[in-house]
Amino acid sequence: MNRRDVITGAVALTGMALTAGAAAQVQTSDARFKPQPVTPAFKDRPRLVIDQAHGNFHTRDGRYAPFAAVMAADGWDVQAGTAPFTADSLEGTRLLVIANAGQNGKPAFTPEESNVLTQWVRSGGALWFIADHAPFGAAASGLAAAFGFEMGKGWVFEPGRRNPSQIDYTPTTGLLPHPVTQGLKRVRAFTGQSLSLPSGASGLLKLGPEAREAATQDQIGDSRLPVLKDRYQGFAMDYGQGRLIGQGEAGMLSAQVFNRPDGGRIEMGMNVAGLDNETFARNAARWLGRAL
């Protein structure tokens, strides 16, 4: 496990800087996680591709293995994307999921790939574009700009909370009405960054009036930072003939566990009891796949 493994999960769980105790924990996908039993929405096994050709921190068989299992249980044919984005590589894909590309913070996509993706979505494709806290916002900001929105590129938090970087969205705290959010009571984000709302988009997860964005990990919890205004961690929109969901937090769609040396477990993502993160994921994919 590298140091970024520890930082990504430890900050999401504690909202604090890395500690010796956190460093001793081992972060993995939760082998105990099982998708909820549902009647599959898709009978024709449409292709869902999880990108892993751009230095992605979340991949089909890695930290997004639980996400892939949820999608497969709903009828998707879940594949790993191993090629750069071209018209040929996207042929036959119903839904493309990009999660945390560019672990070094450098641009993850070429201008040519951005052009291909915008044209592909405009022509009827569906893209779920997810970029988390630093360095992933900087790596993905060029593609975001091509779709007409900005990434905050930092670390979102709400001061005064026990875990400032864990943000709960409920119908009264930023979980906005939309087919993706129908019937949901509580969705939790684990750190992440902020997003602007592009023209024509509907907000899904709107950050509250006390939310701030730290430029560095050490600033998480600093109430002296300016509050964010009209920023989001999720939106949905029609884009030409296609559909796009932009999301500023990736861990909420995973199911990860920190196995402590003493045998204890700390869970993060769809495996946390009392959250509707799994249903949010399923609804989002159904909406993108035009089954909702």
HELIX and SHEET records of a PDB file:
HELIX    1   1 ARG A    3  THR A   14  1                                  12    
HELIX    2   2 ALA A   20  ALA A   23  1                                   4    
HELIX    3   3 ALA A   65  ALA A   73  1                                   9    
HELIX    4   4 ALA A   87  LEU A   90  1                                   4    
HELIX    5   5 PRO A  111  ARG A  122  1                                  12    
HELIX    6   6 PHE A  136  ALA A  146  1                                  11    
HELIX    7   7 PRO A  179  THR A  181  5                                   3    
HELIX    8   8 GLN A  217  GLN A  219  5                                   3    
HELIX    9   9 GLY A  251  LEU A  253  5                                   3    
HELIX   10  10 ASN A  277  LEU A  288  1                                  12    
SHEET    1   A 3 VAL A  26  SER A  29  0                                        
SHEET    2   A 3 ALA A 255  ASN A 259 -1                                        
SHEET    3   A 3 ARG A 265  GLY A 269 -1                                        
SHEET    1   B 7 ASP A  77  GLY A  81  0                                        
SHEET    2   B 7 ARG A  47  ASP A  51  1                                        
SHEET    3   B 7 LEU A  95  ALA A  99  1                                        
SHEET    4   B 7 ALA A 126  ILE A 130  1                                        
SHEET    5   B 7 GLY A 242  GLN A 247  1                                        
SHEET    6   B 7 TYR A 232  TYR A 239 -1                                        
SHEET    7   B 7 SER A 202  LYS A 206 -1                                        
SHEET    1   C 2 TRP A 155  PHE A 157  0                                        
SHEET    2   C 2 ARG A 212  ALA A 214 -1                                        
SHEET    1   D 2 GLN A 166  TYR A 169  0                                        
SHEET    2   D 2 VAL A 187  PHE A 190 -1                                        
END                                                                             
